[in-house]
Amino acid sequence: MTNDTAINATAVDMEQLRAIIAEILDLDVAEVTDDAEYVKDLGLDSLLALEMQLALEERYGVSITEEELRGAKSPRMTHELLTAKTAAK
C-alpha cells in the first residue's frame, strides 16, 4: 500500500458514515451498526436510498451507481465501496 492509498483509504471515517446514514434514515447513530441491513433492519426504502446515494456522492466526491448502492446492503459494505472509490480517485 502506497502512502497515497493509505491516505485515501482512511478518508472514509466509519463513525462519520454512520452519522450520515442515521441522519438520512432518521435513526439514532447507535442503531446503525456495521452489519445492519438497510432494508430489513433500518427501514431503507427507494426514496431514502436515492437521498443516501446523493448525500454520499456529494460528501465523498464520487459517483455511485444504483447497482453499486443496491449491492452495498449494510454500512460496512457501503464503507468498503466508498473506500475503494475514494482510493481510485
PDB file of N, CA, C and O in Angstrom:
ATOM      1  N   MET A   1       0.847  -1.171   0.000  1.00  0.00           N
ATOM      2  CA  MET A   1       0.000   0.000   0.000  1.00  0.00           C
ATOM      3  C   MET A   1       0.892   1.234   0.000  1.00  0.00           C
ATOM      4  O   MET A   1       1.752   1.380   0.869  1.00  0.00           O
ATOM      5  N   THR A   2       0.695   2.114  -0.962  1.00  0.00           N
ATOM      6  CA  THR A   2       1.483   3.339  -1.015  1.00  0.00           C
ATOM      7  C   THR A   2       0.935   4.351  -0.030  1.00  0.00           C
ATOM      8  O   THR A   2      -0.161   4.182   0.505  1.00  0.00           O
ATOM      9  N   ASN A   3       1.697   5.399   0.204  1.00  0.00           N
ATOM     10  CA  ASN A   3       1.230   6.448   1.108  1.00  0.00           C
ATOM     11  C   ASN A   3      -0.061   7.080   0.611  1.00  0.00           C
ATOM     12  O   ASN A   3      -0.966   7.351   1.401  1.00  0.00           O
ATOM     13  N   ASP A   4      -0.154   7.318  -0.710  1.00  0.00           N
ATOM     14  CA  ASP A   4      -1.383   7.904  -1.262  1.00  0.00           C
ATOM     15  C   ASP A   4      -2.585   7.002  -1.001  1.00  0.00           C
ATOM     16  O   ASP A   4      -3.655   7.485  -0.630  1.00  0.00           O
ATOM     17  N   THR A   5      -2.415   5.713  -1.190  1.00  0.00           N
ATOM     18  CA  THR A   5      -3.507   4.774  -0.952  1.00  0.00           C
ATOM     19  C   THR A   5      -3.892   4.768   0.522  1.00  0.00           C
ATOM     20  O   THR A   5      -5.077   4.730   0.852  1.00  0.00           O
ATOM     21  N   ALA A   6      -2.918   4.804   1.394  1.00  0.00           N
ATOM     22  CA  ALA A   6      -3.192   4.810   2.827  1.00  0.00           C
ATOM     23  C   ALA A   6      -3.977   6.053   3.214  1.00  0.00           C
ATOM     24  O   ALA A   6      -4.904   5.981   4.020  1.00  0.00           O
ATOM     25  N   ILE A   7      -3.604   7.201   2.637  1.00  0.00           N
ATOM     26  CA  ILE A   7      -4.323   8.438   2.941  1.00  0.00           C
ATOM     27  C   ILE A   7      -5.756   8.344   2.446  1.00  0.00           C
ATOM     28  O   ILE A   7      -6.687   8.677   3.179  1.00  0.00           O
ATOM     29  N   ASN A   8      -5.945   7.897   1.221  1.00  0.00           N
ATOM     30  CA  ASN A   8      -7.291   7.785   0.671  1.00  0.00           C
ATOM     31  C   ASN A   8      -8.127   6.744   1.399  1.00  0.00           C
ATOM     32  O   ASN A   8      -9.326   6.938   1.594  1.00  0.00           O
ATOM     33  N   ALA A   9      -7.509   5.649   1.800  1.00  0.00           N
ATOM     34  CA  ALA A   9      -8.247   4.577   2.466  1.00  0.00           C
ATOM     35  C   ALA A   9      -8.809   5.040   3.799  1.00  0.00           C
ATOM     36  O   ALA A   9      -9.832   4.526   4.250  1.00  0.00           O
ATOM     37  N   THR A  10      -8.155   6.000   4.431  1.00  0.00           N
ATOM     38  CA  THR A  10      -8.650   6.490   5.712  1.00  0.00           C
ATOM     39  C   THR A  10      -9.600   7.672   5.540  1.00  0.00           C
ATOM     40  O   THR A  10     -10.114   8.193   6.530  1.00  0.00           O
ATOM     41  N   ALA A  11      -9.843   8.104   4.309  1.00  0.00           N
ATOM     42  CA  ALA A  11     -10.695   9.262   4.055  1.00  0.00           C
ATOM     43  C   ALA A  11     -12.150   8.991   4.430  1.00  0.00           C
ATOM     44  O   ALA A  11     -12.897   9.929   4.707  1.00  0.00           O
ATOM     45  N   VAL A  12     -12.557   7.742   4.444  1.00  0.00           N
ATOM     46  CA  VAL A  12     -13.938   7.400   4.768  1.00  0.00           C
ATOM     47  C   VAL A  12     -13.977   6.932   6.224  1.00  0.00           C
ATOM     48  O   VAL A  12     -13.673   5.779   6.529  1.00  0.00           O
ATOM     49  N   ASP A  13     -14.351   7.835   7.102  1.00  0.00           N
ATOM     50  CA  ASP A  13     -14.437   7.531   8.524  1.00  0.00           C
ATOM     51  C   ASP A  13     -15.753   6.813   8.813  1.00  0.00           C
ATOM     52  O   ASP A  13     -16.825   7.315   8.475  1.00  0.00           O
ATOM     53  N   MET A  14     -15.670   5.651   9.434  1.00  0.00           N
ATOM     54  CA  MET A  14     -16.870   4.843   9.688  1.00  0.00           C
ATOM     55  C   MET A  14     -17.860   5.570  10.593  1.00  0.00           C
ATOM     56  O   MET A  14     -19.067   5.494  10.367  1.00  0.00           O
ATOM     57  N   GLU A  15     -17.378   6.262  11.596  1.00  0.00           N
ATOM     58  CA  GLU A  15     -18.291   6.983  12.502  1.00  0.00           C
ATOM     59  C   GLU A  15     -19.035   8.081  11.757  1.00  0.00           C
ATOM     60  O   GLU A  15     -20.232   8.281  11.959  1.00  0.00           O
ATOM     61  N   GLN A  16     -18.319   8.785  10.897  1.00  0.00           N
ATOM     62  CA  GLN A  16     -18.946   9.844  10.108  1.00  0.00           C
ATOM     63  C   GLN A  16     -19.975   9.246   9.137  1.00  0.00           C
ATOM     64  O   GLN A  16     -21.061   9.799   8.956  1.00  0.00           O
ATOM     65  N   LEU A  17     -19.628   8.131   8.525  1.00  0.00           N
ATOM     66  CA  LEU A  17     -20.555   7.457   7.614  1.00  0.00           C
ATOM     67  C   LEU A  17     -21.809   7.029   8.367  1.00  0.00           C
ATOM     68  O   LEU A  17     -22.919   7.219   7.870  1.00  0.00           O
ATOM     69  N   ARG A  18     -21.650   6.455   9.552  1.00  0.00           N
ATOM     70  CA  ARG A  18     -22.806   6.064  10.369  1.00  0.00           C
ATOM     71  C   ARG A  18     -23.700   7.268  10.667  1.00  0.00           C
ATOM     72  O   ARG A  18     -24.925   7.170  10.609  1.00  0.00           O
ATOM     73  N   ALA A  19     -23.079   8.399  10.984  1.00  0.00           N
ATOM     74  CA  ALA A  19     -23.835   9.614  11.297  1.00  0.00           C
ATOM     75  C   ALA A  19     -24.638  10.090  10.090  1.00  0.00           C
ATOM     76  O   ALA A  19     -25.784  10.515  10.238  1.00  0.00           O
ATOM     77  N   ILE A  20     -24.052  10.023   8.906  1.00  0.00           N
ATOM     78  CA  ILE A  20     -24.757  10.420   7.681  1.00  0.00           C
ATOM     79  C   ILE A  20     -25.953   9.499   7.451  1.00  0.00           C
ATOM     80  O   ILE A  20     -27.058   9.967   7.178  1.00  0.00           O
ATOM     81  N   ILE A  21     -25.732   8.207   7.561  1.00  0.00           N
ATOM     82  CA  ILE A  21     -26.808   7.226   7.352  1.00  0.00           C
ATOM     83  C   ILE A  21     -27.905   7.421   8.385  1.00  0.00           C
ATOM     84  O   ILE A  21     -29.087   7.400   8.042  1.00  0.00           O
ATOM     85  N   ALA A  22     -27.531   7.609   9.642  1.00  0.00           N
ATOM     86  CA  ALA A  22     -28.526   7.798  10.713  1.00  0.00           C
ATOM     87  C   ALA A  22     -29.367   9.039  10.456  1.00  0.00           C
ATOM     88  O   ALA A  22     -30.581   9.024  10.659  1.00  0.00           O
ATOM     89  N   GLU A  23     -28.726  10.111  10.010  1.00  0.00           N
ATOM     90  CA  GLU A  23     -29.467  11.347   9.745  1.00  0.00           C
ATOM     91  C   GLU A  23     -30.479  11.143   8.625  1.00  0.00           C
ATOM     92  O   GLU A  23     -31.631  11.559   8.748  1.00  0.00           O
ATOM     93  N   ILE A  24     -30.062  10.511   7.542  1.00  0.00           N
ATOM     94  CA  ILE A  24     -30.954  10.282   6.401  1.00  0.00           C
ATOM     95  C   ILE A  24     -32.125   9.383   6.795  1.00  0.00           C
ATOM     96  O   ILE A  24     -33.263   9.622   6.393  1.00  0.00           O
ATOM     97  N   LEU A  25     -31.836   8.346   7.586  1.00  0.00           N
ATOM     98  CA  LEU A  25     -32.879   7.388   7.966  1.00  0.00           C
ATOM     99  C   LEU A  25     -33.628   7.806   9.227  1.00  0.00           C
ATOM    100  O   LEU A  25     -34.519   7.092   9.687  1.00  0.00           O
ATOM    101  N   ASP A  26     -33.270   8.956   9.786  1.00  0.00           N
ATOM    102  CA  ASP A  26     -33.902   9.477  10.996  1.00  0.00           C
ATOM    103  C   ASP A  26     -33.839   8.461  12.132  1.00  0.00           C
ATOM    104  O   ASP A  26     -34.840   8.148  12.776  1.00  0.00           O
ATOM    105  N   LEU A  27     -32.618   7.956  12.354  1.00  0.00           N
ATOM    106  CA  LEU A  27     -32.366   6.968  13.397  1.00  0.00           C
ATOM    107  C   LEU A  27     -31.292   7.486  14.343  1.00  0.00           C
ATOM    108  O   LEU A  27     -30.557   8.418  14.015  1.00  0.00           O
ATOM    109  N   ASP A  28     -31.209   6.876  15.513  1.00  0.00           N
ATOM    110  CA  ASP A  28     -30.106   7.140  16.419  1.00  0.00           C
ATOM    111  C   ASP A  28     -28.867   6.460  15.843  1.00  0.00           C
ATOM    112  O   ASP A  28     -28.957   5.358  15.301  1.00  0.00           O
ATOM    113  N   VAL A  29     -27.725   7.107  15.956  1.00  0.00           N
ATOM    114  CA  VAL A  29     -26.483   6.555  15.403  1.00  0.00           C
ATOM    115  C   VAL A  29     -26.213   5.153  15.955  1.00  0.00           C
ATOM    116  O   VAL A  29     -25.663   4.312  15.245  1.00  0.00           O
ATOM    117  N   ALA A  30     -26.588   4.892  17.196  1.00  0.00           N
ATOM    118  CA  ALA A  30     -26.350   3.577  17.809  1.00  0.00           C
ATOM    119  C   ALA A  30     -27.098   2.459  17.080  1.00  0.00           C
ATOM    120  O   ALA A  30     -26.686   1.300  17.139  1.00  0.00           O
ATOM    121  N   GLU A  31     -28.188   2.795  16.397  1.00  0.00           N
ATOM    122  CA  GLU A  31     -28.954   1.789  15.654  1.00  0.00           C
ATOM    123  C   GLU A  31     -28.261   1.381  14.361  1.00  0.00           C
ATOM    124  O   GLU A  31     -28.537   0.313  13.814  1.00  0.00           O
ATOM    125  N   VAL A  32     -27.364   2.229  13.874  1.00  0.00           N
ATOM    126  CA  VAL A  32     -26.687   1.985  12.608  1.00  0.00           C
ATOM    127  C   VAL A  32     -25.395   1.210  12.882  1.00  0.00           C
ATOM    128  O   VAL A  32     -24.302   1.777  12.900  1.00  0.00           O
ATOM    129  N   THR A  33     -25.549  -0.090  13.091  1.00  0.00           N
ATOM    130  CA  THR A  33     -24.399  -0.950  13.338  1.00  0.00           C
ATOM    131  C   THR A  33     -23.750  -1.327  12.009  1.00  0.00           C
ATOM    132  O   THR A  33     -24.369  -1.207  10.951  1.00  0.00           O
ATOM    133  N   ASP A  34     -22.512  -1.777  12.069  1.00  0.00           N
ATOM    134  CA  ASP A  34     -21.762  -2.081  10.847  1.00  0.00           C
ATOM    135  C   ASP A  34     -22.480  -3.062   9.929  1.00  0.00           C
ATOM    136  O   ASP A  34     -22.464  -2.901   8.708  1.00  0.00           O
ATOM    137  N   ASP A  35     -23.106  -4.074  10.512  1.00  0.00           N
ATOM    138  CA  ASP A  35     -23.702  -5.138   9.697  1.00  0.00           C
ATOM    139  C   ASP A  35     -25.229  -5.086   9.626  1.00  0.00           C
ATOM    140  O   ASP A  35     -25.855  -6.035   9.155  1.00  0.00           O
ATOM    141  N   ALA A  36     -25.836  -3.986  10.089  1.00  0.00           N
ATOM    142  CA  ALA A  36     -27.294  -3.848   9.971  1.00  0.00           C
ATOM    143  C   ALA A  36     -27.656  -3.765   8.488  1.00  0.00           C
ATOM    144  O   ALA A  36     -27.034  -3.020   7.730  1.00  0.00           O
ATOM    145  N   GLU A  37     -28.658  -4.528   8.085  1.00  0.00           N
ATOM    146  CA  GLU A  37     -29.093  -4.479   6.689  1.00  0.00           C
ATOM    147  C   GLU A  37     -30.039  -3.295   6.518  1.00  0.00           C
ATOM    148  O   GLU A  37     -30.974  -3.111   7.298  1.00  0.00           O
ATOM    149  N   TYR A  38     -29.778  -2.495   5.481  1.00  0.00           N
ATOM    150  CA  TYR A  38     -30.554  -1.273   5.284  1.00  0.00           C
ATOM    151  C   TYR A  38     -32.057  -1.509   5.220  1.00  0.00           C
ATOM    152  O   TYR A  38     -32.816  -0.849   5.930  1.00  0.00           O
ATOM    153  N   VAL A  39     -32.489  -2.430   4.391  1.00  0.00           N
ATOM    154  CA  VAL A  39     -33.920  -2.645   4.197  1.00  0.00           C
ATOM    155  C   VAL A  39     -34.530  -3.381   5.382  1.00  0.00           C
ATOM    156  O   VAL A  39     -35.522  -2.929   5.955  1.00  0.00           O
ATOM    157  N   LYS A  40     -33.943  -4.506   5.747  1.00  0.00           N
ATOM    158  CA  LYS A  40     -34.511  -5.367   6.793  1.00  0.00           C
ATOM    159  C   LYS A  40     -34.420  -4.735   8.180  1.00  0.00           C
ATOM    160  O   LYS A  40     -35.392  -4.767   8.934  1.00  0.00           O
ATOM    161  N   ASP A  41     -33.272  -4.166   8.525  1.00  0.00           N
ATOM    162  CA  ASP A  41     -33.044  -3.692   9.886  1.00  0.00           C
ATOM    163  C   ASP A  41     -33.259  -2.189  10.077  1.00  0.00           C
ATOM    164  O   ASP A  41     -33.637  -1.748  11.163  1.00  0.00           O
ATOM    165  N   LEU A  42     -33.018  -1.405   9.026  1.00  0.00           N
ATOM    166  CA  LEU A  42     -33.025   0.047   9.184  1.00  0.00           C
ATOM    167  C   LEU A  42     -34.168   0.752   8.456  1.00  0.00           C
ATOM    168  O   LEU A  42     -34.309   1.969   8.572  1.00  0.00           O
ATOM    169  N   GLY A  43     -34.980   0.013   7.713  1.00  0.00           N
ATOM    170  CA  GLY A  43     -36.163   0.596   7.078  1.00  0.00           C
ATOM    171  C   GLY A  43     -35.891   1.445   5.846  1.00  0.00           C
ATOM    172  O   GLY A  43     -36.672   2.344   5.534  1.00  0.00           O
ATOM    173  N   LEU A  44     -34.805   1.178   5.143  1.00  0.00           N
ATOM    174  CA  LEU A  44     -34.494   1.934   3.929  1.00  0.00           C
ATOM    175  C   LEU A  44     -35.497   1.602   2.833  1.00  0.00           C
ATOM    176  O   LEU A  44     -35.785   0.433   2.576  1.00  0.00           O
ATOM    177  N   ASP A  45     -36.028   2.644   2.187  1.00  0.00           N
ATOM    178  CA  ASP A  45     -36.891   2.442   1.019  1.00  0.00           C
ATOM    179  C   ASP A  45     -36.231   3.127  -0.181  1.00  0.00           C
ATOM    180  O   ASP A  45     -35.146   3.694  -0.051  1.00  0.00           O
ATOM    181  N   SER A  46     -36.869   3.078  -1.328  1.00  0.00           N
ATOM    182  CA  SER A  46     -36.241   3.575  -2.550  1.00  0.00           C
ATOM    183  C   SER A  46     -35.979   5.083  -2.509  1.00  0.00           C
ATOM    184  O   SER A  46     -34.959   5.538  -3.026  1.00  0.00           O
ATOM    185  N   LEU A  47     -36.866   5.853  -1.913  1.00  0.00           N
ATOM    186  CA  LEU A  47     -36.638   7.303  -1.839  1.00  0.00           C
ATOM    187  C   LEU A  47     -35.482   7.635  -0.899  1.00  0.00           C
ATOM    188  O   LEU A  47     -34.656   8.498  -1.197  1.00  0.00           O
ATOM    189  N   LEU A  48     -35.433   6.950   0.226  1.00  0.00           N
ATOM    190  CA  LEU A  48     -34.322   7.162   1.149  1.00  0.00           C
ATOM    191  C   LEU A  48     -33.008   6.687   0.546  1.00  0.00           C
ATOM    192  O   LEU A  48     -31.959   7.279   0.800  1.00  0.00           O
ATOM    193  N   ALA A  49     -33.056   5.627  -0.249  1.00  0.00           N
ATOM    194  CA  ALA A  49     -31.851   5.125  -0.918  1.00  0.00           C
ATOM    195  C   ALA A  49     -31.310   6.184  -1.876  1.00  0.00           C
ATOM    196  O   ALA A  49     -30.099   6.395  -1.954  1.00  0.00           O
ATOM    197  N   LEU A  50     -32.201   6.846  -2.597  1.00  0.00           N
ATOM    198  CA  LEU A  50     -31.783   7.905  -3.517  1.00  0.00           C
ATOM    199  C   LEU A  50     -31.183   9.070  -2.731  1.00  0.00           C
ATOM    200  O   LEU A  50     -30.152   9.619  -3.120  1.00  0.00           O
ATOM    201  N   GLU A  51     -31.820   9.440  -1.643  1.00  0.00           N
ATOM    202  CA  GLU A  51     -31.298  10.520  -0.805  1.00  0.00           C
ATOM    203  C   GLU A  51     -29.913  10.155  -0.263  1.00  0.00           C
ATOM    204  O   GLU A  51     -29.011  10.992  -0.233  1.00  0.00           O
ATOM    205  N   MET A  52     -29.754   8.910   0.161  1.00  0.00           N
ATOM    206  CA  MET A  52     -28.470   8.464   0.673  1.00  0.00           C
ATOM    207  C   MET A  52     -27.415   8.473  -0.435  1.00  0.00           C
ATOM    208  O   MET A  52     -26.285   8.904  -0.209  1.00  0.00           O
ATOM    209  N   GLN A  53     -27.773   8.007  -1.612  1.00  0.00           N
ATOM    210  CA  GLN A  53     -26.848   7.993  -2.751  1.00  0.00           C
ATOM    211  C   GLN A  53     -26.347   9.409  -3.030  1.00  0.00           C
ATOM    212  O   GLN A  53     -25.144   9.622  -3.183  1.00  0.00           O
ATOM    213  N   LEU A  54     -27.248  10.361  -3.097  1.00  0.00           N
ATOM    214  CA  LEU A  54     -26.866  11.738  -3.401  1.00  0.00           C
ATOM    215  C   LEU A  54     -25.988  12.335  -2.299  1.00  0.00           C
ATOM    216  O   LEU A  54     -25.006  13.020  -2.585  1.00  0.00           O
ATOM    217  N   ALA A  55     -26.343  12.076  -1.054  1.00  0.00           N
ATOM    218  CA  ALA A  55     -25.573  12.608   0.075  1.00  0.00           C
ATOM    219  C   ALA A  55     -24.154  12.033   0.085  1.00  0.00           C
ATOM    220  O   ALA A  55     -23.189  12.763   0.312  1.00  0.00           O
ATOM    221  N   LEU A  56     -24.029  10.738  -0.160  1.00  0.00           N
ATOM    222  CA  LEU A  56     -22.711  10.103  -0.153  1.00  0.00           C
ATOM    223  C   LEU A  56     -21.863  10.581  -1.328  1.00  0.00           C
ATOM    224  O   LEU A  56     -20.662  10.810  -1.178  1.00  0.00           O
ATOM    225  N   GLU A  57     -22.481  10.732  -2.491  1.00  0.00           N
ATOM    226  CA  GLU A  57     -21.744  11.234  -3.653  1.00  0.00           C
ATOM    227  C   GLU A  57     -21.219  12.637  -3.383  1.00  0.00           C
ATOM    228  O   GLU A  57     -20.070  12.950  -3.696  1.00  0.00           O
ATOM    229  N   GLU A  58     -22.062  13.475  -2.804  1.00  0.00           N
ATOM    230  CA  GLU A  58     -21.654  14.848  -2.518  1.00  0.00           C
ATOM    231  C   GLU A  58     -20.563  14.887  -1.449  1.00  0.00           C
ATOM    232  O   GLU A  58     -19.572  15.602  -1.602  1.00  0.00           O
ATOM    233  N   ARG A  59     -20.734  14.137  -0.388  1.00  0.00           N
ATOM    234  CA  ARG A  59     -19.786  14.162   0.731  1.00  0.00           C
ATOM    235  C   ARG A  59     -18.411  13.622   0.343  1.00  0.00           C
ATOM    236  O   ARG A  59     -17.386  14.176   0.741  1.00  0.00           O
ATOM    237  N   TYR A  60     -18.392  12.537  -0.439  1.00  0.00           N
ATOM    238  CA  TYR A  60     -17.123  11.880  -0.743  1.00  0.00           C
ATOM    239  C   TYR A  60     -16.599  12.173  -2.147  1.00  0.00           C
ATOM    240  O   TYR A  60     -15.523  11.700  -2.513  1.00  0.00           O
ATOM    241  N   GLY A  61     -17.345  12.946  -2.936  1.00  0.00           N
ATOM    242  CA  GLY A  61     -16.871  13.338  -4.258  1.00  0.00           C
ATOM    243  C   GLY A  61     -16.702  12.188  -5.220  1.00  0.00           C
ATOM    244  O   GLY A  61     -15.780  12.177  -6.035  1.00  0.00           O
ATOM    245  N   VAL A  62     -17.607  11.203  -5.124  1.00  0.00           N
ATOM    246  CA  VAL A  62     -17.553  10.035  -6.006  1.00  0.00           C
ATOM    247  C   VAL A  62     -18.902   9.864  -6.689  1.00  0.00           C
ATOM    248  O   VAL A  62     -19.893  10.478  -6.293  1.00  0.00           O
ATOM    249  N   SER A  63     -18.931   9.037  -7.702  1.00  0.00           N
ATOM    250  CA  SER A  63     -20.174   8.685  -8.373  1.00  0.00           C
ATOM    251  C   SER A  63     -20.523   7.243  -7.993  1.00  0.00           C
ATOM    252  O   SER A  63     -19.685   6.346  -8.087  1.00  0.00           O
ATOM    253  N   ILE A  64     -21.762   7.035  -7.565  1.00  0.00           N
ATOM    254  CA  ILE A  64     -22.215   5.705  -7.148  1.00  0.00           C
ATOM    255  C   ILE A  64     -23.410   5.331  -8.015  1.00  0.00           C
ATOM    256  O   ILE A  64     -24.392   6.070  -8.079  1.00  0.00           O
ATOM    257  N   THR A  65     -23.326   4.200  -8.671  1.00  0.00           N
ATOM    258  CA  THR A  65     -24.455   3.751  -9.485  1.00  0.00           C
ATOM    259  C   THR A  65     -25.524   3.131  -8.580  1.00  0.00           C
ATOM    260  O   THR A  65     -25.243   2.726  -7.452  1.00  0.00           O
ATOM    261  N   GLU A  66     -26.738   3.067  -9.090  1.00  0.00           N
ATOM    262  CA  GLU A  66     -27.816   2.424  -8.328  1.00  0.00           C
ATOM    263  C   GLU A  66     -27.465   0.967  -8.034  1.00  0.00           C
ATOM    264  O   GLU A  66     -27.750   0.455  -6.952  1.00  0.00           O
ATOM    265  N   GLU A  67     -26.847   0.314  -9.005  1.00  0.00           N
ATOM    266  CA  GLU A  67     -26.472  -1.094  -8.833  1.00  0.00           C
ATOM    267  C   GLU A  67     -25.443  -1.254  -7.709  1.00  0.00           C
ATOM    268  O   GLU A  67     -25.540  -2.179  -6.902  1.00  0.00           O
ATOM    269  N   GLU A  68     -24.467  -0.357  -7.663  1.00  0.00           N
ATOM    270  CA  GLU A  68     -23.462  -0.407  -6.594  1.00  0.00           C
ATOM    271  C   GLU A  68     -24.114  -0.180  -5.232  1.00  0.00           C
ATOM    272  O   GLU A  68     -23.797  -0.857  -4.255  1.00  0.00           O
ATOM    273  N   LEU A  69     -25.024   0.780  -5.189  1.00  0.00           N
ATOM    274  CA  LEU A  69     -25.692   1.078  -3.924  1.00  0.00           C
ATOM    275  C   LEU A  69     -26.560  -0.101  -3.474  1.00  0.00           C
ATOM    276  O   LEU A  69     -26.598  -0.425  -2.287  1.00  0.00           O
ATOM    277  N   ARG A  70     -27.252  -0.737  -4.411  1.00  0.00           N
ATOM    278  CA  ARG A  70     -28.061  -1.914  -4.068  1.00  0.00           C
ATOM    279  C   ARG A  70     -27.193  -3.044  -3.542  1.00  0.00           C
ATOM    280  O   ARG A  70     -27.612  -3.800  -2.665  1.00  0.00           O
ATOM    281  N   GLY A  71     -25.984  -3.159  -4.078  1.00  0.00           N
ATOM    282  CA  GLY A  71     -25.074  -4.210  -3.655  1.00  0.00           C
ATOM    283  C   GLY A  71     -24.495  -3.989  -2.260  1.00  0.00           C
ATOM    284  O   GLY A  71     -24.078  -4.935  -1.592  1.00  0.00           O
ATOM    285  N   ALA A  72     -24.475  -2.737  -1.835  1.00  0.00           N
ATOM    286  CA  ALA A  72     -23.965  -2.402  -0.503  1.00  0.00           C
ATOM    287  C   ALA A  72     -25.134  -2.454   0.471  1.00  0.00           C
ATOM    288  O   ALA A  72     -25.824  -1.455   0.673  1.00  0.00           O
ATOM    289  N   LYS A  73     -25.353  -3.599   1.065  1.00  0.00           N
ATOM    290  CA  LYS A  73     -26.552  -3.847   1.865  1.00  0.00           C
ATOM    291  C   LYS A  73     -26.425  -3.450   3.336  1.00  0.00           C
ATOM    292  O   LYS A  73     -27.387  -3.556   4.097  1.00  0.00           O
ATOM    293  N   SER A  74     -25.230  -2.991   3.733  1.00  0.00           N
ATOM    294  CA  SER A  74     -25.010  -2.621   5.133  1.00  0.00           C
ATOM    295  C   SER A  74     -24.017  -1.464   5.195  1.00  0.00           C
ATOM    296  O   SER A  74     -23.325  -1.191   4.215  1.00  0.00           O
ATOM    297  N   PRO A  75     -23.942  -0.787   6.328  1.00  0.00           N
ATOM    298  CA  PRO A  75     -22.944   0.277   6.460  1.00  0.00           C
ATOM    299  C   PRO A  75     -21.519  -0.221   6.202  1.00  0.00           C
ATOM    300  O   PRO A  75     -20.726   0.496   5.591  1.00  0.00           O
ATOM    301  N   ARG A  76     -21.180  -1.421   6.648  1.00  0.00           N
ATOM    302  CA  ARG A  76     -19.832  -1.952   6.397  1.00  0.00           C
ATOM    303  C   ARG A  76     -19.581  -2.086   4.891  1.00  0.00           C
ATOM    304  O   ARG A  76     -18.504  -1.729   4.412  1.00  0.00           O
ATOM    305  N   MET A  77     -20.545  -2.587   4.159  1.00  0.00           N
ATOM    306  CA  MET A  77     -20.382  -2.748   2.713  1.00  0.00           C
ATOM    307  C   MET A  77     -20.315  -1.384   2.022  1.00  0.00           C
ATOM    308  O   MET A  77     -19.584  -1.215   1.046  1.00  0.00           O
ATOM    309  N   THR A  78     -21.072  -0.424   2.525  1.00  0.00           N
ATOM    310  CA  THR A  78     -21.027   0.931   1.974  1.00  0.00           C
ATOM    311  C   THR A  78     -19.660   1.546   2.230  1.00  0.00           C
ATOM    312  O   THR A  78     -19.100   2.215   1.362  1.00  0.00           O
ATOM    313  N   HIS A  79     -19.128   1.319   3.419  1.00  0.00           N
ATOM    314  CA  HIS A  79     -17.794   1.823   3.757  1.00  0.00           C
ATOM    315  C   HIS A  79     -16.747   1.241   2.813  1.00  0.00           C
ATOM    316  O   HIS A  79     -15.871   1.957   2.328  1.00  0.00           O
ATOM    317  N   GLU A  80     -16.843  -0.064   2.555  1.00  0.00           N
ATOM    318  CA  GLU A  80     -15.901  -0.712   1.635  1.00  0.00           C
ATOM    319  C   GLU A  80     -16.011  -0.121   0.223  1.00  0.00           C
ATOM    320  O   GLU A  80     -15.000   0.118  -0.438  1.00  0.00           O
ATOM    321  N   LEU A  81     -17.238   0.108  -0.227  1.00  0.00           N
ATOM    322  CA  LEU A  81     -17.472   0.682  -1.547  1.00  0.00           C
ATOM    323  C   LEU A  81     -16.877   2.091  -1.628  1.00  0.00           C
ATOM    324  O   LEU A  81     -16.169   2.417  -2.582  1.00  0.00           O
ATOM    325  N   LEU A  82     -17.164   2.912  -0.634  1.00  0.00           N
ATOM    326  CA  LEU A  82     -16.657   4.283  -0.647  1.00  0.00           C
ATOM    327  C   LEU A  82     -15.139   4.332  -0.511  1.00  0.00           C
ATOM    328  O   LEU A  82     -14.487   5.167  -1.138  1.00  0.00           O
ATOM    329  N   THR A  83     -14.578   3.454   0.293  1.00  0.00           N
ATOM    330  CA  THR A  83     -13.125   3.405   0.445  1.00  0.00           C
ATOM    331  C   THR A  83     -12.470   3.062  -0.895  1.00  0.00           C
ATOM    332  O   THR A  83     -11.471   3.672  -1.275  1.00  0.00           O
ATOM    333  N   ALA A  84     -13.032   2.090  -1.603  1.00  0.00           N
ATOM    334  CA  ALA A  84     -12.482   1.702  -2.913  1.00  0.00           C
ATOM    335  C   ALA A  84     -12.624   2.864  -3.908  1.00  0.00           C
ATOM    336  O   ALA A  84     -11.707   3.140  -4.681  1.00  0.00           O
ATOM    337  N   LYS A  85     -13.759   3.530  -3.881  1.00  0.00           N
ATOM    338  CA  LYS A  85     -13.999   4.628  -4.830  1.00  0.00           C
ATOM    339  C   LYS A  85     -13.107   5.824  -4.544  1.00  0.00           C
ATOM    340  O   LYS A  85     -12.574   6.432  -5.472  1.00  0.00           O
ATOM    341  N   THR A  86     -12.936   6.170  -3.276  1.00  0.00           N
ATOM    342  CA  THR A  86     -12.080   7.315  -2.958  1.00  0.00           C
ATOM    343  C   THR A  86     -10.608   6.997  -3.226  1.00  0.00           C
ATOM    344  O   THR A  86      -9.835   7.889  -3.575  1.00  0.00           O
ATOM    345  N   ALA A  87     -10.220   5.737  -3.065  1.00  0.00           N
ATOM    346  CA  ALA A  87      -8.844   5.337  -3.349  1.00  0.00           C
ATOM    347  C   ALA A  87      -8.556   5.399  -4.850  1.00  0.00           C
ATOM    348  O   ALA A  87      -7.418   5.628  -5.259  1.00  0.00           O
ATOM    349  N   ALA A  88      -9.582   5.197  -5.660  1.00  0.00           N
ATOM    350  CA  ALA A  88      -9.420   5.187  -7.117  1.00  0.00           C
ATOM    351  C   ALA A  88      -9.407   6.590  -7.715  1.00  0.00           C
ATOM    352  O   ALA A  88      -9.084   6.760  -8.891  1.00  0.00           O
ATOM    353  N   LYS A  89      -9.753   7.591  -6.918  1.00  0.00           N
ATOM    354  CA  LYS A  89      -9.808   8.960  -7.436  1.00  0.00           C
ATOM    355  C   LYS A  89      -8.446   9.484  -7.791  1.00  0.00           C
ATOM    356  O   LYS A  89      -8.322  10.623  -8.242  1.00  0.00           O
TER     357      LYS A  89
END
